[in-house]
Amino acid sequence: MSAQAKILSSAGGKFNAVQYNDRKRDGEKAELLKVKNFGQLEMMGDNARREDYVKYLQAVSFRNENVKNKQFHAVLSVKGDALSHEQLAEMAEDYMKEMGYGNVPYLVFGHYDTANNHVHIVSTRVDMDGQKIDDSFERLKSQQAMQKIQNISPELEFKAVHQDISKYSFSTMAQYKALGEASGYIMRLKGEKMEFIKYGKVQGTEDKAVLEERMKAYKKDQKRIKQLRAIFHKYKPAMEHEAFQKFLQEKFGVELSFHVGEGKKKAYGYTIIDHASKSIYKGGEVMPLESYRKMESMERKKELAKEIIKQFEYKSEDKHFTSFQKALNEKGFWAKHDGTVLISGTNEALAQMRPWDLEMLKANTRLAEATSYNAYSFEGAVMLSELYQVQLKHISIRDMDVEQKNFINLIRSGMQTTSLGELQKSLGFEVIQHKGEHYFIDRQFGIVVDRKDLADEKNDLKFEIASEAKVYNLYSQRQQTEVLDQAMENGQGLSLNLLAQLASAFSASPERDRKRKNKNQIQY
């Protein structure tokens, strides 16, 4: 099957897609395959940091303040391993040229977290001259670009697919649609015709009457259904969802297609495409969806939870609660602030972390966060120590570095064309008030800057902060501890202030877990 392109939703000037892909790299689920048009950063190789790439993209993007959604984010994918990640990365270079992004900075990340090989492309919608790159009819242009790159004849492709799926038996229109979708088409029943849509237009049709006749001739193969049910019961309990899907396809020629409502993440049903017998079944005929979800035994889940806890026991400065939570999330679990490990989305407890190990992880997390900043003033160091509840001696006071100077210049230049409030929304920094002074904090890149260093001869920013910026007051340590405990306990209001964001580093809830997932990922 040919490679497909999908353009993801745009964003402001924070370029969160870089951070998202880099976190995948941290978890060894992604790899940076290409760095294009980044000047001297390309020579730094692995020494270049994610913030370096983001700042470069922001510097190019701020040449045109009229472009609100500055990020370009796309995915190229194939079914299974039809193309390697390296081949997709080369295709991404041709794709960006066809889309008009060939001369602007962009990154290509290979992802290894699903059964289908795919790469993510992150770039800016502003060119090096400050002009907005034309994005009219962008999705149609994207499909045409992929068609041109792969030298595809849509007519011949449809003819081959149509001939192949005519050999399958099915009982509903939805099953026939699932078969066409599995071949890369958007299926639409319009009047008396079933349309096959690809590359932005209808490539062919099938008569509704013909499909209805084939549905009438359908005969359910009970013997094959029993065989499939036995396969599910034998292999699914020992496998995670994606691994089981890949196993079914490679070992038995069986494909699972999960159905999700518009605007939803959780599947409401699924279809089984049995390529071996050329038949399609309702998932419920073999195994109800809820039973499929619960196939992994409770004993196995408890064993997994205990194994993860064991990895984070004993005193070590490199073990953090964030890493612990991430390891749990990957297995469908989460931890309460008291160390109780539960199944995501439930209150069903699996295991309990020892209190002293739990406190060690939390303290390491706070210390790692606090020491990631460069405080260049004593007052800023005091603010960080109280914000993260660590001893002042751990906060180093150093000269202002290049990142802080760049941050100051970025805000100053931005305020020449936009308000402080709008700039805060675009760049994502927070303003903390502590003992009468204001501090500008970029938690993503570990930058803290005093207000007085952002001020100039004309303006000390006091008015702008008071009237436009969203300001958070730093609580006392006692109040802050109460806020942290409450936030970790109920998981509510975590996006409302910086302290609550800090709490999210210590605990996750099922709701926040869902929000963290890739917006395009289907929950089976």
C-alpha positions as a printed Julia matrix, in Angstrom:
524×3 Matrix{Float64}:
   0.0     0.0     0.0
   1.17    3.54   -0.75
   2.25    5.99    1.92
  -0.34    8.43    3.26
   0.03   12.01    4.5
  -2.01   13.66    7.22
  -1.74   17.29    8.28
  -2.36   17.71   12.0
  -3.92   20.74   13.66
  -1.82   23.9    13.79
  -0.78   25.66   16.99
   0.58   29.01   18.16
   4.22   29.95   18.46
   5.28   27.46   21.13
   5.96   24.63   18.64
   4.7    21.99   21.06
   5.14   19.31   18.39
   8.92   19.54   18.89
   8.54   18.84   22.6
   6.01   16.05   21.93
   8.37   14.28   19.51
  11.39   14.84   21.73
   9.58   13.24   24.69
   9.04   10.23   22.43
  12.82   10.23   21.86
  13.39   10.28   25.62
  11.26    7.15   25.87
  13.19    5.54   22.99
  10.0     5.49   20.91
  11.2     8.04   18.37
  14.34    9.17   16.58
  15.31   12.47   14.97
  16.01   11.48   11.35
  16.38   14.81    9.53
  17.28   18.4    10.43
  16.89   20.73    7.44
  17.59   24.45    6.99
  18.58   25.13   10.61
  21.89   26.78    9.76
  24.68   26.03   12.22
  22.37   23.92   14.4
  22.65   21.19   11.76
  26.37   20.93   12.53
  25.73   20.33   16.25
  24.17   16.9    15.72
  23.1    15.27   18.99
  24.46   18.26   20.95
  21.57   20.43   19.76
  18.73   20.62   22.28
  15.01   20.71   21.67
  14.91   24.31   22.94
  17.53   25.26   20.34
  15.27   24.03   17.55
  12.19   25.69   19.06
  13.93   29.05   19.47
  15.14   28.89   15.86
  11.62   28.12   14.61
  10.25   30.95   16.76
  12.85   33.39   15.47
  11.81   32.66   11.87
   8.09   32.68   12.72
   8.12   36.05   14.5
   9.13   37.69   11.23
   5.4    37.7    10.51
   3.17   38.53   13.49
   0.01   38.21   11.38
   0.36   34.42   11.23
  -1.37   33.12   14.37
  -0.98   29.38   13.85
   2.73   29.28   13.12
   3.38   25.54   13.48
   3.16   23.1    10.56
   2.83   19.47   11.71
   2.27   16.51    9.4
   2.58   12.71    9.5
   3.61   10.36    6.69
   2.72    6.73    7.32
   2.47    3.31    5.74
   0.71    0.16    6.76
   3.03   -2.07    8.74
   6.62   -1.84    7.53
   5.92   -1.44    3.81
   8.5     1.38    3.89
  11.27    1.87    6.44
  11.5     4.98    8.59
  14.53    6.07    6.59
  12.6     5.74    3.32
   9.74    7.76    4.8
  12.22   10.44    5.91
  13.52   10.74    2.35
   9.94   10.94    1.12
   9.3    13.68    3.7
  11.99   15.83    2.06
  10.28   15.53   -1.34
   6.91   16.14    0.31
   8.06   19.39    1.94
   9.36   20.66   -1.41
   6.03   19.92   -3.07
   4.14   21.65   -0.26
   6.27   24.81   -0.51
   8.27   24.22    2.69
  11.5    23.05    1.09
  13.55   26.12    2.1
  12.26   26.66    5.65
  13.58   24.89    8.77
  11.93   21.55    9.52
  12.53   18.39   11.56
  11.62   14.8    10.71
  11.09   12.32   13.57
  10.68    8.57   13.07
   8.19    6.94   15.48
   8.36    3.35   16.7
   5.33    3.27   19.01
   2.77    1.63   16.68
   2.61   -1.32   14.32
   2.6     1.08   11.33
   5.83    2.87   10.39
   5.39    6.65   10.38
   7.31    9.91   10.62
   6.33   13.31   12.02
   7.36   16.55   10.29
   7.5    19.82   12.26
   8.09   23.19   10.6
   6.94   26.83   10.5
   4.33   28.4     8.23
   6.52   31.5     7.76
   9.33   31.51    5.19
  12.79   33.02    5.63
  11.62   36.33    4.11
   8.78   36.64    6.61
   6.08   35.68    4.1
   3.28   33.28    5.02
   3.55   30.01    3.1
   0.43   29.45    1.0
  -1.85   26.97    2.79
  -4.95   27.29    0.61
  -6.52   23.88   -0.15
  -3.69   22.45    1.93
  -5.08   18.98    2.5
  -5.92   18.51   -1.18
  -2.45   19.78   -2.08
  -0.98   17.29    0.4
  -2.72   14.33   -1.21
  -1.69   15.46   -4.68
   1.9    15.83   -3.5
   1.97   12.24   -2.21
   0.43   11.02   -5.45
   3.13   12.8    -7.48
   6.03   11.68   -5.25
   5.03    8.02   -5.44
   4.17    8.12   -9.14
   0.74    6.71   -8.4
  -1.98    6.22  -11.0
  -5.22    6.61   -8.99
  -7.22    4.88  -11.71
  -5.04    1.75  -11.77
  -4.82    1.71   -7.97
  -8.61    1.79   -7.62
  -9.06   -0.91  -10.22
  -6.73   -3.26   -8.32
  -8.34   -2.55   -4.94
 -11.88   -2.87   -6.29
 -11.03   -6.21   -7.89
  -9.52   -7.5    -4.63
 -12.35   -6.51   -2.27
 -14.96   -7.96   -4.63
 -13.74  -11.38   -3.42
 -14.8   -10.73    0.21
 -18.12  -11.65    1.82
 -19.83   -9.21    4.21
 -23.21   -8.7     5.89
 -23.5    -4.92    6.32
 -22.63   -1.68    4.5
 -20.45   -0.72    7.47
 -18.35   -3.84    6.94
 -17.86   -3.03    3.27
 -16.85    0.51    4.23
 -14.32   -0.88    6.71
 -12.84   -3.0     3.92
 -12.41    0.03    1.67
 -11.0     2.12    4.52
  -8.45   -0.6     5.26
  -7.27   -0.1     1.67
  -6.74    3.62    2.27
 -10.0     5.08    0.91
 -12.62    7.31    2.47
 -15.93    5.52    1.88
 -19.14    7.47    1.36
 -22.61    6.2     0.47
 -24.18    8.86   -1.76
 -27.54    8.09   -3.26
 -27.35    4.76   -5.05
 -23.54    4.71   -5.18
 -20.76    3.8    -2.72
 -17.93    6.24   -3.43
 -14.21    5.49   -3.01
 -12.48    8.8    -2.19
  -8.73    9.31   -2.25
  -6.3    12.1    -3.17
  -9.1    14.61   -2.65
 -11.61   13.22   -5.15
 -13.82   10.24   -6.0
 -11.69    7.56   -7.68
 -14.49    5.1    -8.37
 -17.89    3.8    -7.24
 -19.84    0.63   -6.62
 -23.61    0.3    -7.09
 -25.57    0.1    -3.84
 -27.82   -2.52   -5.42
 -24.83   -4.77   -6.14
 -23.67   -4.49   -2.53
 -27.17   -5.33   -1.23
 -27.24   -8.48   -3.34
 -23.87   -9.54   -1.96
 -25.13   -8.88    1.59
 -28.13  -11.16    0.96
 -25.81  -13.93   -0.22
 -23.68  -13.69    2.94
 -23.41  -16.88    5.01
 -21.86  -16.72    8.44
 -18.98  -19.19    8.85
 -19.55  -20.4    12.42
 -16.55  -22.71   12.29
 -14.23  -19.82   11.43
 -15.78  -17.63   14.13
 -15.03  -20.34   16.72
 -11.46  -20.54   15.45
 -11.02  -16.77   15.76
 -12.54  -16.79   19.25
 -10.09  -19.48   20.31
  -7.19  -17.42   18.89
  -8.34  -14.34   20.85
  -8.61  -16.29   24.12
  -5.27  -17.99   23.66
  -3.07  -15.02   22.72
  -4.71  -11.75   23.81
  -4.22  -12.08   27.62
  -0.44  -12.1    27.22
  -0.27   -9.16   24.76
  -0.94   -5.47   24.71
  -3.4    -4.12   22.16
  -1.0    -3.01   19.41
   1.2    -6.07   19.76
  -1.86   -8.32   19.47
  -3.06   -6.47   16.35
   0.32   -6.92   14.68
   0.48  -10.58   15.74
  -2.98  -11.31   14.28
  -2.11   -9.69   10.97
   1.27  -11.37   10.54
   0.39  -14.81   11.93
  -3.24  -15.3    10.84
  -3.95  -12.61    8.21
  -6.6   -11.04   10.43
  -7.04   -7.27   10.69
  -8.94   -5.36   13.39
 -10.65   -2.07   12.5
 -11.92   -0.02   15.46
 -14.77    2.46   15.01
 -14.7     5.88   16.7
 -17.45    8.53   16.67
 -16.7    12.01   15.35
 -14.89   14.08   17.96
 -14.45   11.01   20.19
 -11.36    9.07   21.24
 -12.81    5.83   22.59
 -13.93    3.15   20.13
 -17.59    2.1    20.3
 -17.12   -1.08   18.25
 -14.83   -2.96   15.88
 -14.78   -5.05   12.72
 -12.68   -8.14   12.0
 -11.34   -8.41    8.44
 -10.24  -11.97    7.85
  -8.01  -11.84    4.79
  -7.31  -15.56    5.03
 -10.96  -16.57    4.47
 -11.95  -13.36    2.6
 -14.69  -12.67    5.16
 -15.65   -9.78    7.41
 -17.21  -10.19   10.85
 -18.69   -7.92   13.47
 -16.24   -7.84   16.36
 -19.0    -8.79   18.78
 -19.58  -12.06   16.9
 -16.13  -13.19   18.02
 -15.67  -11.22   21.24
 -17.57   -8.22   22.69
 -15.44   -5.06   22.78
 -15.61   -4.77   26.58
 -14.45   -8.36   26.95
 -11.61   -7.64   24.53
 -10.52   -4.67   26.66
 -10.5    -6.74   29.84
  -8.75   -9.78   28.4
  -5.51   -9.27   30.3
  -5.88  -11.11   33.59
  -6.01   -9.18   36.87
  -3.17  -11.28   38.25
  -0.98  -10.32   35.31
  -1.8    -6.63   35.81
  -0.81   -6.86   39.48
   2.45   -8.55   38.51
   3.22   -5.78   36.0
   2.47   -3.05   38.56
   4.76   -4.68   41.15
   7.53   -5.09   38.56
   7.38   -1.37   37.75
   7.42   -0.41   41.44
  10.45   -2.61   41.99
  12.35   -0.72   39.27
  11.91    2.51   41.26
  12.71    1.25   44.75
  15.8     2.2    46.76
  17.47    5.56   47.0
  18.81    7.03   43.78
  18.91   10.64   42.59
  18.12    9.7    38.98
  14.75    8.14   39.87
  11.82   10.58   39.61
   8.08   10.33   40.14
   7.52   11.59   36.58
   9.47    8.61   35.2
   7.54    6.27   37.5
   4.22    7.69   36.32
   5.29    7.43   32.69
   6.26    3.77   33.09
   2.85    3.09   34.64
   0.96    5.0    31.95
   2.56    2.9    29.23
   0.94   -0.18   30.79
  -2.46    1.45   31.31
  -1.92    2.23   35.02
  -1.56    5.42   37.08
  -0.46    6.29   40.61
  -2.19    8.39   43.25
  -0.12   10.86   45.25
  -0.01    8.33   48.12
   1.69    5.72   45.92
  -1.34    3.55   45.22
  -1.17    2.1    41.69
  -4.5     1.72   39.92
  -5.85    0.72   36.52
  -6.3     3.86   34.41
  -9.86    5.12   34.43
 -10.79    3.1    37.54
 -10.27    3.03   41.29
  -9.18   -0.62   41.18
  -5.92   -0.86   43.14
  -3.13   -3.14   41.94
  -0.17   -2.42   44.2
   1.3     0.06   46.72
   4.67    1.81   46.7
   6.49    2.02   50.04
   6.18    5.5    51.67
   9.94    6.15   51.87
  10.44    5.23   48.2
   7.52    7.45   47.27
   8.9    10.47   49.15
  12.3     9.91   47.57
  10.79   10.01   44.08
   8.8    13.17   44.82
  11.8    14.94   46.34
  13.97   13.99   43.35
  11.33   15.36   40.98
  11.1    18.69   42.79
  14.88   18.99   43.0
  15.36   18.14   39.31
  12.77   20.74   38.31
  14.22   23.43   40.57
  17.84   22.9    39.52
  16.95   22.92   35.81
  16.67   26.72   36.02
  19.5    29.22   35.92
  18.85   31.8    38.65
  21.06   34.84   38.19
  19.79   36.74   41.25
  19.52   35.81   44.92
  15.83   36.82   44.93
  15.14   34.54   41.96
  16.88   31.65   43.71
  14.74   32.19   46.84
  11.6    32.2    44.71
  12.59   28.88   43.05
  13.46   27.23   46.37
  10.06   28.15   47.81
   8.18   27.27   44.62
   9.65   23.77   44.49
  10.06   23.28   48.28
  13.79   22.57   48.15
  16.64   23.96   50.21
  18.15   27.2    48.94
  21.63   25.67   48.89
  20.61   23.49   45.95
  19.81   26.48   43.72
  22.9    27.73   41.92
  23.22   31.45   41.21
  25.07   32.03   37.93
  25.52   34.81   35.44
  22.7    35.41   32.97
  23.1    32.93   30.1
  22.39   33.2    26.39
  18.97   31.54   26.68
  17.8    34.11   29.22
  19.1    36.99   27.1
  17.33   35.56   24.05
  14.14   35.18   26.09
  14.35   38.83   27.18
  14.92   39.98   23.6
  12.07   37.78   22.35
   9.6    39.37   24.77
  10.87   42.89   24.14
  10.65   42.5    20.36
   7.27   40.81   20.61
   5.83   43.66   22.66
   6.58   46.07   19.85
   3.82   44.47   17.8
   1.52   42.79   20.33
   0.35   43.05   23.93
   1.99   41.31   26.87
  -1.14   39.24   27.41
  -1.19   37.98   23.81
   2.55   37.33   23.95
   2.05   35.29   27.12
  -0.56   33.14   25.36
   1.64   32.69   22.31
   4.92   31.83   24.06
   3.4    30.07   27.07
   5.41   31.71   29.85
   4.05   32.36   33.35
   4.37   35.4    35.57
   4.98   34.69   39.27
   4.6    37.32   41.98
   6.8    36.74   44.99
   7.6    39.24   47.76
   6.63   42.24   45.64
   8.62   41.25   42.55
   7.48   39.6    39.33
   9.33   36.76   37.61
   8.8    35.53   34.04
   9.15   31.74   33.85
   9.33   29.44   30.84
   9.05   26.0    32.45
   9.5    24.2    29.12
  13.07   25.44   28.75
  14.02   26.19   32.37
  14.2    29.98   32.0
  13.5    32.45   34.81
  13.86   36.21   34.3
  13.29   39.13   36.69
  10.81   41.81   35.61
  13.33   44.58   36.07
  15.55   43.0    33.43
  12.7    43.01   30.91
  11.94   46.68   31.5
  13.47   49.46   29.42
  13.77   53.23   29.78
  10.2    53.82   28.56
   8.36   51.15   30.48
   8.97   49.0    33.57
   6.11   46.61   32.6
   4.22   47.21   35.86
   1.17   48.53   34.05
   1.2    45.74   31.43
   1.55   43.08   34.11
  -1.28   44.56   36.17
  -3.69   45.0    33.25
  -2.84   42.3    30.71
  -0.78   39.42   32.08
  -2.05   36.42   34.02
  -0.16   36.53   37.32
   0.16   33.76   39.93
   0.93   34.51   43.56
   3.39   32.19   45.25
   1.8    30.72   48.37
   3.53   30.16   51.66
   5.13   26.74   52.04
   2.27   25.52   54.26
  -0.38   26.74   51.8
   1.58   25.37   48.88
   1.85   21.92   50.46
  -1.92   21.9    50.97
  -2.47   22.89   47.34
  -0.09   20.18   46.11
  -1.71   17.48   48.22
  -5.21   18.5    47.2
  -4.29   18.74   43.52
  -2.62   15.34   43.58
  -5.59   13.81   45.37
  -8.47   14.98   43.18
  -6.76   15.98   39.93
  -8.94   19.09   39.57
  -7.92   22.54   38.4
  -4.42   21.47   37.47
  -4.21   23.91   34.57
  -5.19   26.95   36.64
  -1.85   27.88   38.18
   1.83   27.06   38.18
   1.75   25.26   41.52
  -0.86   22.9    40.2
   1.31   22.28   37.15
   4.1    21.36   39.55
   1.72   18.95   41.26
   1.05   17.28   37.93
   4.72   16.28   37.88
   4.04   14.18   40.97
   0.71   12.61   40.11
  -1.45   11.79   37.12
  -5.16   11.16   36.87
  -6.99    9.18   34.18
  -8.45   12.42   32.83
  -5.05   14.06   32.43
  -3.65   10.83   31.01
  -6.28   11.02   28.28
  -5.44   14.66   27.57
  -1.76   13.8    27.22
  -2.41   11.19   24.53
  -1.82   12.0    20.9
  -4.98   13.65   19.59
  -4.98   11.29   16.65
  -4.58    8.1    18.7
  -7.63    5.87   18.95
  -8.37    4.25   22.28
  -9.53    0.77   21.42
